[in-house]
Amino acid sequence: MSVTRTIIRSVGAYLPERIVTNEELSTFVDTSDEWILERTGIKQRHMAAQGEFTSHFAVAAAKMALERAGLAASEIDMIIVGTTTPDRTFPSTACIVQAELGMTNGAAFDLQAACSGFLYGLAIADSFIVAGAYKRILVIGAETLTRLMDWTDRNTCVLFGDGAGATIVEGIEGQGDLSDRGILACHLRSDGRYRDLLTATGGPSSTKSIGTVQMNGREVFRHAVANISDAIHEALQATGFGADDIDWFVPHQANGRILEGVAKRVGLPDDKIIITLDRQGNTSAASVPLALNSLYESGKLESNQLVLFEAMGGGFTWGSVLVRW
C-alpha cells in the first residue's frame, strides 16, 4: 500500500565564531579544564557575540540547508523553530526567520520543549506532511543558552553553548513497510512533575524576566538515562529493529556521562555514536541537528542507513525519532 513518508532532504548548521575553551572559562568561573572534562566531556563551546541573536543563527543554518537542497525559500511551506531562547517574547523567532529568508507564503511558529525542541518539531512536521497539509517544512533548532547562565553556578554554566541546526523535510511516496526511506517511528513523552529539576527561574507572567538556568544534575542524570533509553526501546519495539540494525546514533549532546549511560543500556557501540559535545557543549534544541550536520559533513552518512535521534530537556520532555536516510 502506498503511503506518504517524511524524508530529511537537507541539513544545515551555524556556530558563532567565538570559541570559549575550558581554560578561558576558568578565568571567570570557579572551575578548571580537568574538572569540566572529567564530569562532562566538554572541552569548549561557542558563544554568541554582542548583537548576535537566536534568529541570526537560525537564518544562517536555514540558508545552508536551502542551498544544499537546491531550493528557494518560496518552496518551503512552513517553518518550525525549536528554541528556549527566542529573540523576543513575540513575535516568534520563526516569523523573524521567515521574513529574513524573504518567504511570504506558508506558516511559521516556535516550539518550546527545551532540549527536546528539535525532536518535537520533527515529529510535528512529520504529522503535517503525512496528513497532506504541507509538502515541505523547515525544522530548526536554535539557541543562545549562554544568555541564560548564572556564571557563579559552576555545575551548570560550564555545560551550555550557542548555535543552530536546520533540516528540510518533505513528503515522498513509500510502500508502507520498513524498507521505506524517511521517518519510521516517533515517540514523544513528557512529565511535568519534574519541572523544577531543570528550569529557568524567570518568565513573562511570573517574574517579568528571563531568569537563569538551574539544574539538579544528579536527578537529571538519573531520569535522563532511564527516560531516553525507554524512548529508544519504544522505537525499536515499534519497528522490530534491534540495536545492531542502527547505523548511526545522533543523540542530544547533554553530557558525556548521559551518552555513555544510554549507549550502554541500549547496546550501541561507540563507533556508531555521533559526538559533538566536546567541541560545542550542550546547545539544547540545536544539538541534534548540529550533530546530524557533523555526520553529514563527515561523508559517512549513506542512503538507506538507519539513523536514531534522541533528546531530553526541561519539563521533563524527551523522545526518539527513527529515520531511514
C-alpha positions in Angstrom: 0.0 0.0 0.0 1.4 3.4 -1.0 1.9 5.8 1.9 3.5 9.3 2.4 6.8 9.2 4.2 8.7 12.2 5.5 12.3 12.3 4.4 15.1 14.6 5.6 16.2 16.2 2.3 18.8 18.5 3.6 20.7 19.7 6.7 22.5 22.9 7.6 24.2 24.4 10.7 25.7 27.5 12.1 28.0 28.1 15.1 29.1 31.6 16.3 32.7 32.5 15.7 33.7 33.0 19.3 35.0 29.8 21.0 35.3 29.7 24.7 37.7 27.0 26.0 37.6 25.5 29.5 40.8 27.4 30.2 39.1 30.7 29.3 36.0 29.8 31.3 38.2 29.1 34.3 39.3 32.8 34.3 35.8 34.0 35.4 34.2 30.8 36.8 35.5 28.8 39.8 36.4 25.7 37.7 39.2 24.1 35.7 39.7 22.3 32.4 40.2 19.0 34.2 37.1 19.4 36.4 34.9 20.1 33.4 36.3 17.5 31.1 36.1 14.7 33.7 32.5 15.5 34.6 31.0 16.4 31.2 33.3 15.5 28.4 33.3 19.2 27.2 36.5 20.9 26.0 35.0 24.1 24.5 31.8 25.7 23.4 30.7 28.5 21.0 29.3 31.7 22.5 27.1 34.4 20.8 28.7 37.8 20.4 27.1 41.0 21.4 24.3 41.7 18.9 24.0 38.1 17.8 20.6 36.6 18.3 19.0 33.2 18.0 17.3 34.3 14.7 20.7 35.1 13.2 21.9 31.6 13.8 18.6 30.0 12.6 18.7 32.0 9.4 22.3 31.0 8.6 21.6 27.3 9.2 18.4 27.6 7.1 20.2 29.2 4.2 22.8 26.4 4.3 20.1 23.7 4.2 18.3 25.5 1.4 21.5 25.8 -0.7 22.3 22.1 -0.2 18.8 21.1 -1.2 18.8 23.4 -4.3 15.6 25.1 -3.0 14.4 28.7 -2.8 12.7 29.9 0.4 9.5 30.3 -1.5 9.4 26.5 -2.0 9.1 26.0 1.8 5.5 25.7 3.2 6.2 26.0 6.9 9.0 26.9 9.4 9.2 25.4 12.9 11.8 26.7 15.2 12.5 24.8 18.4 14.0 27.2 20.9 14.1 28.1 24.6 15.8 31.4 23.8 13.7 33.4 21.3 14.7 36.8 20.2 11.5 38.3 21.7 8.6 37.1 23.7 6.7 37.6 20.5 6.6 37.5 17.5 8.1 34.1 17.2 11.7 33.6 16.1 10.2 31.5 13.2 8.4 34.6 11.9 11.6 36.6 12.1 13.4 33.8 10.2 10.6 33.7 7.6 11.0 37.4 6.9 14.8 37.3 6.7 14.6 34.4 4.2 12.2 36.6 2.1 9.4 34.0 2.5 5.9 35.4 2.4 4.0 32.2 2.0 3.1 29.4 4.4 3.2 29.4 8.2 5.8 29.8 10.9 5.9 29.2 14.6 8.1 28.5 17.6 8.0 25.3 19.6 9.2 25.2 23.3 10.2 21.8 24.5 13.6 22.8 25.9 16.3 20.5 24.7 13.8 18.2 23.0 12.5 21.1 20.8 14.0 19.9 17.5 12.8 16.4 18.0 9.3 17.6 18.9 9.4 19.9 15.8 10.5 17.0 13.6 7.6 14.8 14.8 5.1 17.6 14.3 6.4 18.3 10.8 6.1 14.6 10.0 2.4 14.6 11.1 1.6 17.7 8.9 3.3 16.1 5.9 1.7 12.6 6.3 -1.7 14.3 6.8 -1.1 16.1 3.5 -1.4 19.6 5.0 2.1 20.7 3.9 4.6 19.3 1.5 8.0 20.8 2.6 8.9 22.1 6.1 12.0 23.7 7.5 12.6 22.4 11.0 15.2 24.4 13.0 16.8 24.0 16.5 18.4 27.3 17.5 19.7 28.6 20.9 21.6 31.3 22.7 21.7 29.4 26.0 24.7 31.3 27.3 22.4 34.3 27.8 20.6 32.2 30.5 23.6 31.3 32.5 24.3 32.0 36.2 28.1 32.3 35.9 28.5 31.6 39.6 26.9 28.2 39.2 29.8 26.1 38.0 27.9 22.9 37.9 25.5 24.3 35.2 27.1 27.2 33.3 30.0 25.0 32.0 27.6 22.8 30.1 26.0 25.1 27.6 26.8 26.7 24.2 25.1 28.5 21.4 24.3 27.6 17.8 21.7 26.4 15.3 20.9 23.4 13.1 18.3 23.1 10.4 16.7 20.4 8.3 14.4 20.5 5.4 11.8 17.6 5.5 9.4 16.7 2.7 7.0 14.1 1.7 7.7 11.3 -0.7 5.7 8.2 -1.7 6.6 5.0 0.2 5.5 1.3 0.1 4.3 1.4 3.7 6.9 -1.0 5.1 10.2 -0.7 7.0 12.3 -0.5 3.8 10.9 3.0 3.1 13.1 6.0 3.3 12.0 8.6 5.8 10.7 8.8 9.4 9.7 5.3 10.5 8.9 6.0 14.2 8.4 9.0 16.5 7.9 8.7 20.3 7.5 11.9 22.3 7.0 12.0 26.1 6.8 14.5 29.0 6.3 14.5 32.7 5.7 17.9 34.3 6.1 16.6 37.8 9.8 17.1 37.5 9.7 20.6 36.1 11.8 22.1 38.9 14.7 19.7 38.4 15.7 21.5 35.2 14.3 25.0 34.8 14.9 28.7 34.1 13.9 30.9 37.1 12.2 33.6 35.0 9.1 34.0 32.9 7.0 36.8 31.4 3.9 36.1 33.5 5.7 35.2 36.8 8.8 37.4 37.2 8.7 39.6 34.0 12.3 38.5 33.4 14.1 35.7 31.6 15.9 34.2 34.7 18.8 31.8 34.7 19.1 28.1 34.2 19.0 25.9 37.4 19.5 22.2 37.4 19.7 19.3 39.9 22.4 17.5 38.0 22.3 14.2 39.8 18.5 13.8 39.4 18.5 14.9 35.8 21.2 12.3 35.0 19.1 9.6 36.6 15.9 10.4 34.8 17.7 11.2 31.5 19.4 7.8 31.2 16.2 5.9 32.1 13.7 8.0 30.0 15.9 8.3 26.9 16.6 4.5 27.0 12.9 3.8 27.3 12.1 6.1 24.3 14.7 4.3 22.2 13.4 0.9 23.2 9.9 2.1 22.1 11.2 3.0 18.7 12.9 -0.4 18.3 9.9 -2.3 19.5 7.6 -0.4 17.2 9.7 -1.2 14.2 11.1 -4.6 15.1 14.7 -3.4 14.7 17.4 -4.2 17.2 20.3 -2.0 18.3 22.5 -3.9 15.9 20.4 -2.6 13.0 21.1 1.1 13.8 23.8 2.6 11.6 24.1 5.9 13.4 23.0 7.2 16.8 22.6 11.0 16.8 21.8 12.0 20.4 21.2 15.2 22.2 24.6 16.4 23.4 23.7 16.8 27.1 26.6 15.3 29.0 29.2 12.7 28.2 28.1 10.5 31.2 24.5 10.6 30.0 25.5 9.5 26.5 27.6 6.7 27.9 24.8 5.5 30.2 22.2 5.5 27.4 24.5 3.7 24.9 25.3 1.0 27.5 21.6 0.4 28.3 20.6 0.2 24.7 23.6 -1.7 23.5 25.0 0.9 21.0 28.8 0.7 20.3 30.9 3.9 20.5 31.7 3.9 16.7 28.0 4.5 15.9 27.6 7.4 18.3 27.9 11.0 16.9 29.5 13.2 19.5 29.9 17.0 19.1 29.7 17.7 22.9 33.4 18.0 23.3 33.6 20.9 20.7 30.2 22.5 21.1 28.8 21.8 24.6 25.1 21.3 25.2 23.3 23.6 22.6 19.9 22.4 23.8 17.4 22.2 20.9 20.2 22.9 18.4 22.4 19.9 19.5 20.7 17.1 17.5 20.6 18.9 14.1 24.2 20.2 14.7 25.3 16.6 15.4 23.4 15.4 12.3 25.2 18.1 10.2 28.5 16.8 11.6 27.6 13.3 10.5 26.6 14.6 7.1 29.8 16.6 6.6 31.9 13.6 7.5 30.7 11.8 4.3 29.8 8.7 6.3 26.0 9.1 6.1 24.7 6.9 3.2 21.3 6.4 1.7 19.1 3.7 3.4 21.1 3.8 6.6 19.1 3.8 9.8 19.6 6.9 12.0 18.3 7.2 15.5 17.7 10.5 17.2 17.0 11.1 20.9 16.7 14.1 23.3 15.6 15.1 26.7 15.1 18.5 28.2 13.4 20.5 30.9 9.8 19.7 31.5 10.8 16.9 31.6 10.4 16.4 27.8 12.0 13.6 25.9 11.7 11.3 22.9 13.2 9.4 20.0 12.8 9.5 16.2 14.0 6.7 13.9 14.7 7.6 10.3 15.9 5.7 7.2 18.1 8.1 5.4 
